[in-house]
């Protein structure tokens, strides 16, 4: 999964960045003008009014007062079971636990190894099939860190086949990030952003599915072209140590993979035809984890205690993300909240940005939002964290400049996901290319033109979303 708060490799933890922002917010809020949009007319620049008094912030508050030391608790308890932060945090913890159980069964590992075995004698088929598989992993359940383990398993095979090591990184890590950024259901990125933007989960899924297919096709084409140009004769390669012989797939592995695919179909059906939202989707993921755990228990590969431990470990890994979401919501509370009709510094900031972009047509305004998300990803590489920090502002800004909230989410997910391929602040990127023995400067030299192409395609999809009135 790719939701973790970055703290490895000497990077600054997202919580530290957020806490610094919270401190600044607490200091400046009493000195900045608060504003609101009139309640009896549509929200627009002309309906904005400055409040007579600023928003006071105390060190410690009781009751309905606003206090600096209260921000985290307020952020954790804000919203409801169908909204951020409580509902989104509950979804993340359950999804994290469920997928930890699925990963703990080893079925996905064996499935990918089996795919490698079936296509190993056809190098281009191997790369193409792995690219699609890992792109799906990124799109469906936010695969990210897991690609490093698969990359270590794949490298001996690509070495023997004479394939360049960079192509192994492309069909694992790169594929997962392309899927992550163009996903229609990623629970750690799209779902969080749509929840914060108050949009139905999986809304505009057909548009995003087409987007995923396009980006994945472009990625496959680039990977195969690069591999063909740099492929060596297999007998010219220094033999690599043999990887451990993987366990063969059995009935349990096939059943678990079928359960995962069936759950995806169930969720798509429930959201599109039954109106399922956070509570139902969380329960569907829990049912998936429970069913996969039961199959693994019947097969004797996991005990009941181990299943419970895996679920707990998966939820624990997402606690930092939950805290990031809570801290971001608490920060907005210090700024006066997100109610457009109540005085807040955030409303004043939206008015200022809206005034700046007022003369811009929606097409250009959406591209500006896309660029802002791409730049912000250099500092905060966690998709969930970036959604929690930026989406409240971007959603409101879109309302003011004529860009729909759905388009704002598209700009967010593409700006976040695509730049993960190059930003040196991504610990997972550095880990993946490090396993392959590729320096960051070498990697940039290989992919910078391709990343620019992806960003251009992303700009095209943002423009298309505006033109078709994506809602």
RABEL-V477950 format. One record per backbone hydrogen bond with DSSP energy under -0.5 kcal/mol. NH is the residue of the N-H (numbers start at 1). CO is the residue of the C=O. E is the energy in kcal/mol with one decimal. If there is no record, write none. Layout:
nh:NH co:CO e:E
nh:NH co:CO e:E
This chain:
nh:2 co:142 e:-1.1
nh:6 co:4 e:-0.5
nh:11 co:8 e:-2.1
nh:14 co:6 e:-0.6
nh:16 co:13 e:-0.7
nh:17 co:13 e:-1.8
nh:18 co:14 e:-2.9
nh:19 co:15 e:-2.7
nh:20 co:16 e:-2.1
nh:21 co:17 e:-2.1
nh:22 co:18 e:-2.8
nh:23 co:19 e:-2.5
nh:24 co:20 e:-2.1
nh:25 co:21 e:-2.8
nh:26 co:22 e:-2.7
nh:27 co:23 e:-1.8
nh:28 co:24 e:-2.6
nh:29 co:25 e:-2.2
nh:30 co:26 e:-0.5
nh:31 co:28 e:-1.4
nh:32 co:28 e:-1.0
nh:32 co:29 e:-1.0
nh:35 co:344 e:-2.2
nh:36 co:49 e:-2.8
nh:37 co:340 e:-3.3
nh:38 co:47 e:-2.9
nh:41 co:38 e:-0.7
nh:47 co:44 e:-0.8
nh:48 co:45 e:-1.2
nh:49 co:36 e:-3.2
nh:51 co:34 e:-3.0
nh:55 co:29 e:-0.6
nh:56 co:54 e:-0.7
nh:58 co:66 e:-2.8
nh:65 co:62 e:-1.6
nh:67 co:65 e:-0.5
nh:68 co:58 e:-3.3
nh:69 co:59 e:-2.8
nh:70 co:67 e:-1.1
nh:71 co:68 e:-1.4
nh:74 co:70 e:-2.4
nh:75 co:71 e:-2.4
nh:76 co:72 e:-2.4
nh:77 co:73 e:-1.9
nh:78 co:74 e:-0.6
nh:78 co:75 e:-0.6
nh:83 co:80 e:-1.9
nh:86 co:78 e:-2.0
nh:87 co:80 e:-1.6
nh:87 co:83 e:-2.0
nh:88 co:83 e:-0.8
nh:89 co:85 e:-2.9
nh:90 co:86 e:-2.3
nh:91 co:87 e:-2.1
nh:92 co:88 e:-2.5
nh:93 co:89 e:-2.4
nh:94 co:90 e:-2.1
nh:95 co:91 e:-2.8
nh:96 co:92 e:-2.9
nh:97 co:93 e:-2.0
nh:98 co:94 e:-2.6
nh:99 co:95 e:-2.7
nh:100 co:96 e:-1.5
nh:101 co:97 e:-1.7
nh:102 co:98 e:-2.1
nh:103 co:99 e:-2.8
nh:104 co:100 e:-2.2
nh:105 co:101 e:-1.1
nh:105 co:102 e:-0.7
nh:106 co:102 e:-0.5
nh:106 co:103 e:-1.2
nh:107 co:102 e:-0.6
nh:110 co:106 e:-2.4
nh:111 co:107 e:-2.4
nh:112 co:108 e:-2.3
nh:113 co:109 e:-2.4
nh:114 co:110 e:-2.6
nh:115 co:111 e:-1.9
nh:116 co:112 e:-2.2
nh:117 co:113 e:-2.2
nh:118 co:114 e:-2.4
nh:119 co:115 e:-1.6
nh:120 co:116 e:-0.9
nh:122 co:119 e:-1.9
nh:126 co:119 e:-0.6
nh:126 co:122 e:-2.5
nh:127 co:123 e:-2.3
nh:128 co:124 e:-2.4
nh:129 co:125 e:-2.7
nh:130 co:126 e:-2.3
nh:131 co:127 e:-2.3
nh:132 co:128 e:-2.1
nh:133 co:129 e:-2.2
nh:134 co:130 e:-2.9
nh:135 co:131 e:-2.3
nh:136 co:132 e:-2.3
nh:137 co:133 e:-1.9
nh:138 co:134 e:-2.2
nh:139 co:135 e:-2.0
nh:140 co:136 e:-2.9
nh:141 co:137 e:-1.9
nh:142 co:138 e:-0.9
nh:143 co:137 e:-1.6
nh:145 co:1 e:-1.2
nh:147 co:144 e:-1.4
nh:148 co:145 e:-1.6
nh:149 co:145 e:-0.5
nh:149 co:146 e:-0.6
nh:150 co:146 e:-1.5
nh:151 co:147 e:-2.5
nh:152 co:148 e:-2.0
nh:153 co:149 e:-1.4
nh:154 co:150 e:-2.1
nh:155 co:151 e:-2.2
nh:156 co:152 e:-0.6
nh:157 co:154 e:-0.6
nh:158 co:154 e:-2.2
nh:159 co:155 e:-2.6
nh:160 co:156 e:-1.9
nh:161 co:157 e:-1.8
nh:162 co:158 e:-0.6
nh:162 co:159 e:-1.0
nh:163 co:158 e:-2.3
nh:167 co:164 e:-1.0
nh:168 co:164 e:-0.8
nh:168 co:165 e:-0.7
nh:169 co:165 e:-1.4
nh:170 co:166 e:-2.2
nh:171 co:167 e:-2.0
nh:172 co:169 e:-0.8
nh:173 co:169 e:-0.6
nh:174 co:169 e:-2.2
nh:175 co:170 e:-1.2
nh:176 co:172 e:-2.2
nh:177 co:173 e:-2.0
nh:178 co:174 e:-2.1
nh:179 co:175 e:-2.4
nh:180 co:176 e:-2.3
nh:181 co:177 e:-2.3
nh:182 co:178 e:-1.6
nh:183 co:180 e:-0.7
nh:185 co:139 e:-0.6
nh:187 co:140 e:-0.6
nh:189 co:186 e:-1.2
nh:191 co:186 e:-2.4
nh:193 co:189 e:-2.6
nh:194 co:190 e:-3.1
nh:195 co:191 e:-2.3
nh:196 co:192 e:-2.4
nh:197 co:193 e:-2.3
nh:198 co:195 e:-1.0
nh:199 co:194 e:-3.2
nh:203 co:200 e:-1.8
nh:205 co:202 e:-1.2
nh:208 co:204 e:-1.8
nh:209 co:205 e:-2.8
nh:210 co:206 e:-2.0
nh:211 co:207 e:-1.9
nh:212 co:208 e:-3.0
nh:213 co:209 e:-2.5
nh:214 co:210 e:-2.1
nh:215 co:211 e:-2.5
nh:216 co:212 e:-2.8
nh:217 co:213 e:-2.3
nh:218 co:214 e:-2.4
nh:219 co:215 e:-2.5
nh:220 co:216 e:-2.6
nh:221 co:217 e:-2.3
nh:222 co:218 e:-2.3
nh:223 co:219 e:-2.5
nh:224 co:220 e:-2.6
nh:225 co:221 e:-2.3
nh:226 co:222 e:-2.7
nh:227 co:223 e:-2.5
nh:228 co:224 e:-2.5
nh:229 co:225 e:-1.8
nh:230 co:226 e:-1.5
nh:231 co:227 e:-0.7
nh:231 co:228 e:-0.5
nh:232 co:162 e:-3.1
nh:236 co:233 e:-2.1
nh:237 co:234 e:-1.5
nh:254 co:250 e:-2.0
nh:255 co:251 e:-2.3
nh:256 co:252 e:-2.7
nh:257 co:253 e:-2.4
nh:258 co:254 e:-2.0
nh:259 co:255 e:-2.2
nh:260 co:256 e:-2.3
nh:261 co:257 e:-2.3
nh:262 co:258 e:-2.8
nh:263 co:259 e:-2.4
nh:264 co:260 e:-2.0
nh:265 co:261 e:-2.1
nh:266 co:262 e:-2.4
nh:267 co:263 e:-2.7
nh:268 co:264 e:-2.4
nh:269 co:265 e:-2.5
nh:270 co:266 e:-2.8
nh:271 co:267 e:-2.8
nh:272 co:268 e:-2.2
nh:273 co:269 e:-2.3
nh:274 co:269 e:-0.6
nh:274 co:270 e:-1.4
nh:276 co:270 e:-2.0
nh:281 co:277 e:-2.9
nh:282 co:278 e:-2.6
nh:283 co:279 e:-1.7
nh:284 co:280 e:-2.2
nh:285 co:281 e:-2.3
nh:286 co:282 e:-2.2
nh:287 co:283 e:-2.4
nh:288 co:284 e:-2.0
nh:289 co:285 e:-2.4
nh:290 co:286 e:-2.7
nh:291 co:287 e:-2.7
nh:292 co:288 e:-2.6
nh:293 co:289 e:-2.3
nh:294 co:290 e:-2.2
nh:295 co:291 e:-2.2
nh:296 co:292 e:-2.3
nh:297 co:293 e:-2.2
nh:298 co:294 e:-2.5
nh:299 co:295 e:-1.9
nh:300 co:297 e:-0.9
nh:301 co:296 e:-1.9
nh:302 co:296 e:-1.2
nh:307 co:303 e:-2.2
nh:308 co:304 e:-2.0
nh:309 co:305 e:-2.3
nh:310 co:306 e:-2.7
nh:311 co:307 e:-2.3
nh:312 co:308 e:-2.3
nh:313 co:309 e:-2.8
nh:314 co:310 e:-2.6
nh:315 co:311 e:-2.2
nh:316 co:312 e:-2.6
nh:317 co:313 e:-2.1
nh:318 co:314 e:-0.6
nh:318 co:315 e:-1.0
nh:319 co:316 e:-1.5
nh:322 co:318 e:-2.2
nh:323 co:319 e:-2.5
nh:324 co:320 e:-2.0
nh:325 co:321 e:-2.5
nh:326 co:322 e:-2.4
nh:327 co:323 e:-2.9
nh:328 co:324 e:-2.5
nh:329 co:325 e:-2.4
nh:330 co:326 e:-2.6
nh:331 co:327 e:-2.3
nh:332 co:328 e:-2.0
nh:333 co:329 e:-1.8
nh:334 co:330 e:-2.0
nh:335 co:331 e:-1.6
nh:336 co:333 e:-1.4
nh:337 co:332 e:-3.1
nh:340 co:338 e:-0.6
nh:342 co:339 e:-1.6
nh:344 co:35 e:-2.0
nh:345 co:335 e:-3.1
nh:346 co:335 e:-0.9
nh:348 co:344 e:-1.2
nh:349 co:345 e:-2.4
nh:350 co:346 e:-2.6
nh:351 co:347 e:-2.2
nh:352 co:348 e:-2.3
nh:353 co:349 e:-2.6
nh:354 co:350 e:-2.9
nh:355 co:351 e:-2.4
nh:356 co:352 e:-1.8
nh:357 co:353 e:-2.2
nh:358 co:354 e:-0.5
nh:358 co:355 e:-0.6
nh:360 co:357 e:-1.5
nh:364 co:361 e:-0.6
nh:365 co:361 e:-2.4
nh:366 co:362 e:-2.6
nh:367 co:363 e:-1.5
nh:368 co:364 e:-2.2
nh:369 co:365 e:-1.9
nh:370 co:366 e:-2.1
nh:371 co:367 e:-2.4
nh:372 co:368 e:-2.3
nh:373 co:369 e:-2.0
nh:374 co:370 e:-2.0
nh:375 co:371 e:-2.3
nh:376 co:372 e:-2.4
nh:377 co:373 e:-1.6
nh:378 co:375 e:-1.5
nh:379 co:376 e:-1.4
nh:380 co:376 e:-1.9
nh:383 co:2 e:-0.8
nh:386 co:382 e:-2.7
nh:387 co:383 e:-2.2
nh:388 co:384 e:-2.3
nh:389 co:385 e:-2.1
nh:390 co:386 e:-2.8
nh:391 co:387 e:-1.9
nh:394 co:390 e:-2.8
nh:395 co:391 e:-3.1
nh:396 co:392 e:-1.4
nh:397 co:393 e:-2.5
nh:398 co:394 e:-2.5
nh:399 co:395 e:-1.6
nh:400 co:396 e:-1.3
nh:401 co:397 e:-1.8
nh:402 co:398 e:-0.8
nh:403 co:398 e:-2.5
nh:404 co:402 e:-0.5
nh:408 co:404 e:-1.9
nh:409 co:405 e:-1.9
nh:410 co:406 e:-2.0
nh:411 co:407 e:-2.7
nh:412 co:408 e:-2.0
nh:413 co:409 e:-2.9
nh:414 co:410 e:-2.2
nh:415 co:411 e:-2.1
nh:416 co:412 e:-2.5
nh:417 co:413 e:-2.5
nh:418 co:414 e:-1.9
nh:419 co:415 e:-0.6
nh:420 co:417 e:-0.8
nh:421 co:418 e:-1.4
nh:422 co:419 e:-1.7
nh:423 co:419 e:-2.1
nh:426 co:423 e:-1.6
nh:427 co:425 e:-0.8
nh:430 co:426 e:-2.0
nh:431 co:427 e:-2.2
nh:432 co:428 e:-2.6
nh:433 co:429 e:-2.5
nh:434 co:430 e:-1.7
nh:435 co:431 e:-2.0
nh:436 co:432 e:-1.5
nh:437 co:434 e:-1.1
nh:438 co:433 e:-3.1
nh:443 co:439 e:-2.5
nh:444 co:440 e:-2.5
nh:445 co:441 e:-2.0
nh:446 co:442 e:-1.4
nh:447 co:443 e:-2.1
nh:448 co:444 e:-2.1
nh:451 co:447 e:-2.9
nh:452 co:448 e:-2.0
nh:453 co:449 e:-2.0
nh:454 co:450 e:-2.5
nh:455 co:451 e:-2.7
nh:456 co:452 e:-2.1
nh:457 co:453 e:-2.6
nh:458 co:454 e:-2.8
nh:459 co:455 e:-2.4
nh:460 co:456 e:-1.9
nh:461 co:457 e:-2.1
nh:462 co:458 e:-2.4
nh:463 co:459 e:-2.3
nh:464 co:460 e:-2.5
nh:465 co:461 e:-2.5
nh:466 co:462 e:-1.7
nh:467 co:463 e:-2.6
nh:468 co:464 e:-2.5
nh:469 co:466 e:-1.0
nh:470 co:465 e:-2.8
